[in-house]
Amino acid sequence: MAVDFSFLLPLLATSFGIYLILALSFNLEYGYAGQPNLGKVFFYSVGAYAAGAITTRVLWALAGAPANVAFMQAPGAAIRQAFARSNPGAILGLFVVSLLAAAVIGAAVGYLAAYPALRLRGDFLAIVLIAVGEAGRVFGRNYEPLAGGVFGLPGVPNPFAWLPARADYAAYAILVLAIAAGMYLFAVRLSNSPFGRLLKSVRDDELAASVYGKDAPRAKGHILAIGSGMAAVAGALYVFYVQQVYADDFIPLISFAAVTMVILGGVANHKGTLVGAAFMTLVDFVTRPVFLAILGINWQPPFDLNYVRYLVTGLIIVLVLLFRPKGLLAEGPVDTVAMRVAQSWKTPATVDEPARDDS
Amino acid sequence: MGPGGRALPDFLRLDDVRKRFGGIRAVDGVTTSVREGELVGLIGPNGSGKSTLFNVITGVYAPDAGSITFRGDRVDTLDPWEIFAKGVVRSFQNPRLFRGMTVIENALVPPREQAGERLVNAPIPKRWEAQEVTLTEDALETLARNQLDAVRLNWATEVSGGQMKLLEVSRATMGRPRLLLLDEPTAGVASKLAEEIFQTIVRLREEHGLTFVVIEHRLEVLFDYVERVLVMHEGKILFDGKPEAAVEDAAVVDAYLGE
């Protein structure tokens, strides 16, 4: 049975792009600044909720939906989808606004999260943030006005809903990949700048960085804001991809998937993150029964295939830490302005010999 | 009193500074001052409170009591980076190099007011590249003077112990200090290198008017270069005066020099 790649590829590409942004954000926070933000999924969900809440409500108002149709349920979702299909400008505009809002809200929440980060050592911060992520998910599940509670909030249209079927997914995949590529370039620039050096100094020795004039708490706040803003953008992109907000999507596994990508690929190495994200996208893909069906594999394993994802994620972390602690691509000297100047530098004769007083 | 009997304003002044850890009085009522341009040796047995005193001056620990002023401003309530901003820079006894960076990048951490360290400028190289090139050239010259140019591209963890020590000291000088606190700059380096480190100190003092307080156990080297020593013992200043007088002082001999 032939595999329908025109269907499969956009899905894989979209997942990869979203995962890549998430992993890049974790690499900036942990790889460069030493802040293990294991509550990554929380900031991802903040972006998802922001995008979902804004898009659905504005569409609802624009569509002038009748009061007797349930906003949170299928008929309401159908009205929003129909409106998006016939109003490309509206949905594209909403998409852009949602993304920007997600970035800003995510960054603000991330900056607040830096508050405990100033007081807690890395491992305690990690535990606290896992708890924050879970608390956020439980809140989302139970507070229906936010996004439908356990039922979720459907009807967040694909920004290209006005294109023919399949073309909409393909166009969205390209858009997500383009945004991920932009994020990649941004992360590389940031980490190769003096700001990146500042982060590394805080990571390597916070005390030494402080006495050499670096306001370490401020640096941590800045990078957690940037990382959380990026994670929130990934969350917003996810919502437009699955076209609904669903609280139970935001499980700790998402955070650990980002951790695994970075540890597998190589901490503080963006190319490694790229490799890790690609690998974990494939793991995610082969452990979903629906994808096996798409591939034409008609196999019913005698266990729930979904749980293999958890096992594999944990196994990869353990194996990498045991056998290749620096990841597939270790941190290397980076191509910074300083390194370029230093490489081509010739010691001038005037400073060749240290000044001597005993001449 | 300065030359000619004129009173010079205190550059660094400590008034009854105290710091205790549990039952240990690490710094127990230190009152002293350092004048601008001085090169002062700080000596004393292990555990006498010398490094703790540096930690208190640089804001690593807040003092339990007493006050510290630098150029007339209280600094004992400030954070380490604020004290650095005022011009107090230190080195560590055991080099605390940034392990995930090369030698040149280590030297580039302390320079002040780096435009590219600001988040808004960082992604736009145009805003900081020129400054970065100048700073890098400065740093390379400093490294060359301290015989570190051959290892400038190495990881900071991949150089010899002596080179780490030299990097620790050269890195501190990159912070354009007014007052430099050096914690055993020559511990673990060959004696020829130790002399060179002190010659660098003298040169920096002459060329840039820097003020130094140097913790040192190598008295034979130290006493050749300093005109004043402070001797610490059990958290207190036991002696303050010329090195020649210190070796004659009964209390100093008893507590530290021995025999």
Contacts between the chains, C-beta under 8 A, distances in Angstrom:
chain1	res1	chain2	res2	distance
A	186	B	123	6.0
A	189	B	122	7.2
A	189	B	123	4.7
A	189	B	125	7.2
A	190	B	122	5.4
A	190	B	123	5.7
A	193	B	116	4.9
A	193	B	121	7.8
A	193	B	122	3.9
A	193	B	123	7.0
A	193	B	125	7.0
A	193	B	128	7.0
A	194	B	108	7.5
A	194	B	114	4.8
A	194	B	115	7.7
A	194	B	116	3.3
A	194	B	117	4.7
A	194	B	122	7.0
A	194	B	128	6.2
A	194	B	132	6.4
A	195	B	116	6.2
A	195	B	117	5.3
A	195	B	118	7.1
A	195	B	119	6.0
A	195	B	121	7.8
A	195	B	122	3.6
A	196	B	122	7.3
A	197	B	101	7.1
A	197	B	105	5.9
A	197	B	108	6.4
A	197	B	109	6.4
A	197	B	117	7.7
A	198	B	109	7.5
A	198	B	117	4.9
A	200	B	98	6.2
A	200	B	100	5.4
A	200	B	101	5.8
A	200	B	105	7.9
A	201	B	98	5.1
A	201	B	101	7.5
A	201	B	109	4.8
A	203	B	100	6.8
A	204	B	97	7.9
A	204	B	98	4.0
A	204	B	99	5.0
A	204	B	100	5.2
A	204	B	101	7.0
A	205	B	96	4.9
A	205	B	97	7.7
A	205	B	98	6.0
A	205	B	99	7.7
A	207	B	60	6.4
A	207	B	80	7.7
A	207	B	96	7.0
A	208	B	92	6.9
A	208	B	96	4.0
A	208	B	97	7.8
A	208	B	98	7.1
A	209	B	98	7.7
A	209	B	109	7.0
A	210	B	59	7.7
A	210	B	60	7.7
A	210	B	79	7.1
A	210	B	80	3.9
A	210	B	81	5.5
A	210	B	84	7.9
A	211	B	58	5.1
A	211	B	59	7.3
A	211	B	60	6.6
A	211	B	80	4.6
A	211	B	81	7.7
A	211	B	83	7.8
A	211	B	84	6.1
A	211	B	89	7.5
A	211	B	90	5.8
A	212	B	84	6.3
A	212	B	89	7.4
A	212	B	109	5.3
A	212	B	110	4.3
A	212	B	171	7.5
A	212	B	175	5.9
A	213	B	81	5.0
A	213	B	84	3.8
A	213	B	85	6.1
A	213	B	110	6.3
A	213	B	112	6.5
A	213	B	175	6.4
A	214	B	81	5.8
A	214	B	109	7.3
A	215	B	79	7.4
A	215	B	81	4.9
A	216	B	81	7.6
A	222	B	119	5.0
A	226	B	119	7.3
A	268	B	100	6.7
A	331	B	100	6.1
A	333	B	102	5.5
A	333	B	153	6.9
A	333	B	155	7.7
A	336	B	105	7.4
A	337	B	125	7.1
A	337	B	129	5.6
A	337	B	132	4.5
A	337	B	133	6.4
A	337	B	136	7.1
A	338	B	104	5.8
A	338	B	105	6.1
A	338	B	108	5.5
A	338	B	132	6.1
A	338	B	135	7.7
A	338	B	136	4.5
A	338	B	139	7.8
A	339	B	102	6.9
A	339	B	104	7.0
A	339	B	105	7.5
A	339	B	153	7.2
A	341	B	132	7.8
A	341	B	133	5.6
A	341	B	136	4.2
A	341	B	137	6.7
A	341	B	140	7.4
A	342	B	102	7.7
A	342	B	104	4.4
A	342	B	136	6.3
A	342	B	140	6.2
A	342	B	152	5.2
A	342	B	153	6.0
A	343	B	153	6.6
A	345	B	137	7.5
A	345	B	140	5.1
A	345	B	149	7.8
A	345	B	152	7.5
A	347	B	140	7.8
A	347	B	144	4.8
A	347	B	149	4.9
A	348	B	141	7.6
A	348	B	144	7.8
A	351	B	141	5.1
A	351	B	144	4.5
A	351	B	145	5.4
A	352	B	144	7.0
A	354	B	145	5.3
A	354	B	146	7.2
A	354	B	147	7.0
A	354	B	196	5.9
A	354	B	199	6.9
A	354	B	200	6.8
A	355	B	145	7.6
A	355	B	199	6.8
A	355	B	200	8.0
A	355	B	203	5.1
A	356	B	199	6.4
A	357	B	199	5.4
A	357	B	202	6.4
A	357	B	203	7.9
A	358	B	195	8.0
A	358	B	199	7.8
